[in-house]
Amino acid sequence: MQLDDRDIRILAHLQKDCRISNADLAESVGMSASALWRRVRSLEEAGVIERYGAVVNPAQMGLAFHAIVHVQLTRHEQGRLDDFIHAVEGRSEVQECYATTGQSDYYLRVLCRDLDAYNRFLEDFLFRLPAVDSAQTNVVLRTIKRNGPVGA
């Protein structure tokens, strides 16, 4: 889908506040409400808009420990990779997982209640996965920017 300037403006508004009313959004981008609704629907159907949701403060949810975990695998056999990915997808502590180039094979962004909970995550889960060779943890001391809008 080729995005035009109007699409970019719609997406910018929705990323700031996905609860904005259709009428208010239409007015802010200079469209009729029905034309805007059709445009947003086409953005959803094309997969440009993947989902809508609330941004939650982890600390307010009792998740005070935040880490970036660099994971190195033992071997890159497809079965072990699939098992690793499936296991990581099923863990609520893992907020994001990226396959990367460089020294580490995967980077995980992990949230836990505290250091003890993180240690249990490592010992009872991550280090028990057959594909995992090692993991290095970088503790997040302070969040500078998160959930930034995607722009064109």
C-alpha positions as a printed Julia matrix, in Angstrom:
152×3 Matrix{Float64}:
   0.0     0.0    0.0
   1.37    3.4   -0.97
   0.87    5.89   1.87
   0.1     9.51   1.09
   0.4    12.59   3.31
  -3.16   12.18   4.6
  -2.44    8.56   5.62
   0.69    9.7    7.46
  -1.33   12.35   9.35
  -4.02    9.8   10.25
  -1.4     7.38  11.54
   0.33   10.11  13.56
  -2.94   11.03  15.29
  -3.88    7.41  15.97
  -0.44    6.68  17.46
  -0.85    9.61  19.86
  -4.39    8.65  20.84
  -6.07    5.59  19.36
  -9.24    6.47  21.26
  -9.77    9.67  19.3
 -13.29    9.76  17.9
 -13.81    9.25  14.2
 -15.34   12.74  13.94
 -12.41   14.43  15.72
  -9.87   12.53  13.64
 -11.7    13.39  10.42
 -11.75   17.07  11.35
  -8.05   17.08  12.27
  -7.0    15.66   8.88
  -9.59   17.52   6.8
 -11.81   14.66   5.67
 -15.43   13.67   6.03
 -16.12   11.13   8.76
 -17.22    8.47   6.25
 -14.18    8.97   4.01
 -11.91    8.8    7.06
 -13.56    5.61   8.27
 -12.96    3.98   4.86
  -9.32    5.16   4.85
  -8.64    3.8    8.36
 -10.33    0.54   7.43
  -8.08    0.18   4.37
  -5.0     0.88   6.55
  -6.14   -1.9    8.9
  -6.85   -4.35   6.07
  -3.47   -3.64   4.46
  -1.73   -4.42   7.75
  -0.35   -0.9    8.19
  -2.34   -0.68  11.43
  -1.65   -3.96  13.2
  -3.67   -3.38  16.37
  -4.86   -0.82  18.9
  -3.96   -0.83  22.57
  -3.15    0.95  25.79
   0.38    1.89  26.84
   0.79    0.65  30.4
   3.4     1.85  32.9
   5.29   -1.32  33.99
   6.29    0.13  37.37
   2.62    0.83  38.17
   1.96   -2.84  37.44
   4.61   -3.9   39.96
   7.23   -4.72  37.3
  10.22   -2.75  38.54
  13.01   -4.87  37.02
  13.7    -4.17  33.35
  16.52   -5.81  31.38
  17.83   -6.31  27.88
  19.09   -9.88  27.55
  21.62  -10.83  24.85
  21.13  -14.52  24.04
  23.6   -16.72  22.2
  22.49  -20.1   20.91
  24.46  -23.34  20.9
  23.55  -24.32  17.35
  21.22  -22.98  14.74
  19.33  -26.17  13.98
  15.82  -25.37  12.78
  14.1   -27.54  15.39
  15.97  -25.91  18.27
  15.33  -22.44  16.84
  11.62  -23.17  16.54
  11.51  -24.49  20.12
  13.36  -21.42  21.41
  11.05  -19.01  19.58
   7.92  -20.85  20.69
   9.09  -20.91  24.32
   9.98  -17.19  24.32
   6.65  -16.25  22.73
   4.87  -18.01  25.59
   6.56  -16.09  28.42
   4.88  -12.94  29.72
   8.2   -11.63  31.06
   9.5   -11.34  27.51
   8.04   -8.14  26.1
   9.99   -8.18  22.85
  12.33  -10.56  21.07
  14.56   -9.73  18.11
  16.7   -12.0   15.96
  19.79   -9.93  15.19
  23.16   -9.86  13.52
  26.32   -9.32  15.57
  27.58  -11.02  18.7
  24.2   -12.14  20.01
  21.64  -14.19  18.15
  18.62  -12.74  19.96
  17.83   -9.76  22.13
  15.03  -10.0   24.65
  13.41   -7.11  26.51
  12.34   -8.58  29.84
  10.16   -7.19  32.64
   9.95   -8.81  36.1
   8.84   -7.8   39.58
  12.36   -7.74  40.99
  15.83   -9.26  40.76
  14.7   -12.5   42.43
  11.93  -12.96  39.86
  14.42  -12.28  37.07
  16.82  -14.84  38.51
  14.0   -17.42  38.55
  13.22  -16.51  34.91
  16.85  -17.24  34.0
  17.31  -20.41  36.04
  13.88  -21.99  35.63
  13.26  -21.02  32.03
  15.94  -19.46  29.82
  18.92  -21.57  30.86
  16.84  -24.75  30.56
  16.18  -24.22  26.86
  18.43  -26.62  24.91
  19.21  -24.01  22.24
  20.57  -21.43  24.72
  24.32  -21.35  25.14
  24.65  -18.15  27.15
  22.91  -14.93  28.09
  24.25  -11.56  29.1
  22.04   -9.11  30.96
  22.01   -5.35  30.72
  19.85   -3.9   33.48
  17.85   -0.88  32.36
  18.61    1.94  34.78
  16.29    4.52  33.27
  13.95    4.63  30.29
  14.64    7.58  28.03
  12.16    6.85  25.24
   9.69    4.05  24.7
   6.81    3.36  22.37
   7.79    6.13  19.99
   5.5     6.71  17.05
   6.42    5.21  13.7
   6.81    7.94  11.09
   7.37    7.95   7.39
